[in-house]
Amino acid sequence: MNPSRLETFSDGVFAIAITVLVLTIAAPNHYRVLGSQLAHRWPSLAAYVVSFTVIGIMWLNHHTVFSHVETIDRGFIFANLLLLMTIGFLPYPTGVLGEALARGQGTRTAAAFYGVTMVCNAYSWVFLWLHASRRRRLLRPSFPESERAIATILFTAGAVVYTLVVGLAFVNAYAFLAVQGALAVYYAFDPISRRAARPASPGGAEGPGTIP
């Protein structure tokens, strides 16, 4: 399969997931007090903004990964499907968290549920990258070898951070949501994307297969 075909399919999943997020915000049911009804839904709006940002940045980084992939195999397709499954699922914990915060009930459980979803997503990214980059089997020859190990470390470190952040959900759900937003901002300036996009200096790239 041509990588562009898989990327086009993935773009469709990203587009659907980011669009249905708005459905996680409940419509007002008492229009006589519409102002207070809308104000009461600000936690759902906050969860929506965070998740919209997360999915948007993931779409950008997904494109970056594909720009360095020369070919794909069945394993890569399955790894990408696993990643898309976590992205398509994200609107559900977003809605649960927003509603829990609005009601002031079950906030820690809802935040932990959201956090576990993000952990699954983070490790899906690691799996996708490792499958493509191990022994450079799917990467373009132009991808700098010196950056391959750095990218692997950063992908893995990100997954570990998301795992640790789940603990914050049991302390304060609002702080947890703020950290999720901060992580999204970090990945907006993803060092993997910026470093990998730099052209390799003459003689600077190592031979393929030097790192397992």
Secondary structure, DSSP 8 states (H G I E B T S, - for coil): --HHHHHHHHHHHHHHHHHHGGGGS---S-GGGHHHHHHHTHHHHHHHHHHHHHHHHHHHHHHHHHHTB----HHHHHHHHHHHHHHHHTHHHHHHHHHHHHHTSSHHHHHHHHHHHHHHHHHHHHHHHHHHHGGGSSB-TTS-HHHHHHHHHHHHHHHHHHHHHHHHHTT-HHHHHHHHHHHHHHHHT-HHHHHHTS---TTTS--TTS--
